[in-house]
Amino acid sequence: IYSSSFSEQLLQRFAILDLHSQLGFLASQRPDKVTKDFIRVIRQEKRLNWILCILAIIVFMTTSRYSVLLMSIITIIELLLVTRMDRVKNEMID
């Protein structure tokens, strides 16, 4: 269970980095499409990165029982973030 959660975490992290770079590119190419929602998502992503990094460090310092719980929380937060970033990206493309 732990290794699959870790690999899922890694894939979500790459998805967030990819979406972040796509959003940055779209914002530079189409500044007229930058909305308040776009700015809000980018700010949330920056804040959540710090929180997720702290949680990831705690995962490695806790017992396996709590690390599975923390990995689940991290996965849910990242999934919600990726979903929101993807929605904003699609709005900018349309």
C-alpha positions as CSV (number, residue, x, y, z in Angstrom):
1,I,0.0,0.0,0.0
2,Y,2.7,2.4,0.9
3,S,4.7,2.1,-2.4
4,S,1.6,2.6,-4.5
5,S,0.6,5.7,-2.5
6,F,4.2,7.0,-2.9
7,S,4.1,6.4,-6.7
8,E,0.7,8.1,-6.9
9,Q,2.1,11.0,-5.0
10,L,5.0,11.3,-7.4
11,L,2.7,11.2,-10.5
12,Q,0.4,13.9,-9.0
13,R,3.4,16.0,-8.2
14,F,4.5,15.8,-11.9
15,A,1.0,16.6,-13.0
16,I,0.9,19.7,-10.8
17,L,4.3,20.8,-12.2
18,D,3.1,20.2,-15.7
19,L,-0.1,22.1,-15.2
20,H,1.8,25.0,-13.5
21,S,4.1,25.4,-16.5
22,Q,1.2,25.2,-18.9
23,L,-0.7,27.8,-17.0
24,G,2.3,30.1,-16.9
25,F,2.8,29.6,-20.7
26,L,-0.9,30.3,-21.4
27,A,-0.8,33.4,-19.2
28,S,2.2,34.8,-21.1
29,Q,0.6,34.0,-24.5
30,R,-2.9,35.1,-23.6
31,P,-2.8,37.8,-20.9
32,D,-6.4,38.7,-21.7
33,K,-7.5,35.3,-20.5
34,V,-6.0,35.7,-17.0
35,T,-8.9,35.8,-14.6
36,K,-9.3,36.2,-10.8
37,D,-9.8,32.4,-10.6
38,F,-6.4,31.9,-12.4
39,I,-4.7,34.2,-9.9
40,R,-6.4,32.4,-7.0
41,V,-5.4,29.0,-8.2
42,I,-1.8,30.0,-8.6
43,R,-1.7,31.5,-5.1
44,Q,-3.4,28.4,-3.6
45,E,-0.9,26.2,-5.4
46,K,2.1,28.1,-3.9
47,R,0.6,27.9,-0.4
48,L,-0.4,24.3,-0.6
49,N,3.1,23.3,-1.9
50,W,4.6,24.4,1.5
51,I,1.9,22.6,3.4
52,L,2.3,19.4,1.3
53,C,6.1,19.5,1.7
54,I,5.7,19.8,5.5
55,L,3.3,16.9,5.5
56,A,5.6,14.8,3.3
57,I,8.4,15.4,5.8
58,I,6.1,14.3,8.7
59,V,5.2,11.2,6.7
60,F,8.8,10.0,6.8
61,M,9.1,10.8,10.5
62,T,5.9,9.0,11.7
63,T,4.9,5.4,12.2
64,S,3.5,3.5,9.3
65,R,0.0,3.7,10.7
66,Y,0.0,7.5,10.5
67,S,2.0,7.8,7.3
68,V,-0.7,6.0,5.4
69,L,-3.3,8.5,6.8
70,L,-1.0,11.5,5.9
71,M,-0.3,10.1,2.4
72,S,-4.1,9.9,1.9
73,I,-4.6,13.4,3.0
74,I,-1.8,14.6,0.7
75,T,-3.3,12.7,-2.2
76,I,-6.7,14.2,-1.7
77,I,-5.4,17.7,-1.5
78,E,-3.2,17.3,-4.6
79,L,-6.1,15.7,-6.5
80,L,-8.3,18.7,-5.7
81,L,-5.6,21.1,-6.7
82,V,-4.9,19.3,-10.0
83,T,-8.6,19.3,-10.8
84,R,-8.9,23.0,-10.2
85,M,-5.8,23.9,-12.1
86,D,-7.0,21.8,-15.1
87,R,-10.3,23.5,-15.1
88,V,-8.6,26.9,-15.2
89,K,-6.3,25.7,-18.0
90,N,-9.3,24.6,-20.0
91,E,-11.1,27.9,-19.5
92,M,-8.0,29.7,-20.7
93,I,-7.8,27.6,-23.8
94,D,-11.4,28.0,-24.8
